[in-house]
């Protein structure tokens, strides 16, 4: 073994160690809080709808996140029927658009006074309306990566990192009682890394995915009343 | 020599294409509103100014950046919502055509202003579309009933794997839905419309 190949092997080992360290470091911390205001429970023929709040001027709850929570609530042994957001919003057009959606349970009570709205909600078998509000923010971007390409090939070198913070609230409205029955809050943070030694290797903290699954699991047990 | 000339022509063409404005034709689907239908027969007239409406967004250096064609999407929108609001709706090709159709009123929507806000200019992570409309309602003989202004707004967040064109389209479709929701719910409460409905 030449000195050069020994050095290459040693550098590779160091890089592997750094990667392993980063993999462990790029974990996500998730906190879930529940605030219950009333009794809950759902029958097998009933459904829920999960809607994103889109009234804020500086952010909007992404439809992807709402779909993710809906898909997870709709799966597993303790699954709950979830009416897809777009199907519900289109069927009840124009009552659940960003400018017209009820902001308080008193608004829902007024809305249920509209015969066509009450009929549609009854048709879907909606027992709970869940309002999801929040966003993911990326902060603390640092490092730099340079890439170059030449006749003999190309590659990148450098290191980047950033932190993601997902904060989402789910407010649960009981359509039968026309009252708010509780709020679930989730806060997930995680550091992601992008080391590049010829090829960039993204080590991403699954912050939003963890926020989604934590919120969905808590929501399922909340609605089921367990 | 021929190869070099061909390459030069190709390079110039590529540069010119690269400098050209992006064309965005707004496309979306619009649901029928869930409201009680008014017992009216209404004619709708889409002026060529609405049908062919195009907005051009210029870059900070004055170059054409985006050409946004939203006329047909507005026609699609009104064709989806008006039959949900009125018992009968007929489309007319000229204002004179309404006289012999036995309609109660003629509805004519027009776009007064269209604004686009791009993330690269506002430094915000959103694409925003703002549209100002002039909505007119007249008797079949052209007599004034109501003429009011409606504004609509739509925004969509910047996403990693979505093109600017797709984001502009998404924001515009949200703005069009916003118009549809406020128009549907406010129509009977526009003071002149309310007075006219009471007089029928």
Interface residues (C-beta under 8 A of the other chain):
Chain A: X58 X59 X60 X62 X90 X91 X92 X93 X94 X95 X97 X98 X99 X100 X115 X116 X117 X120
Chain B: X31 X32 X33 X34 X35 X36 X124 X126 X155 X156 X157 X174 X177 X178 X180 X181 X182 X184 X185
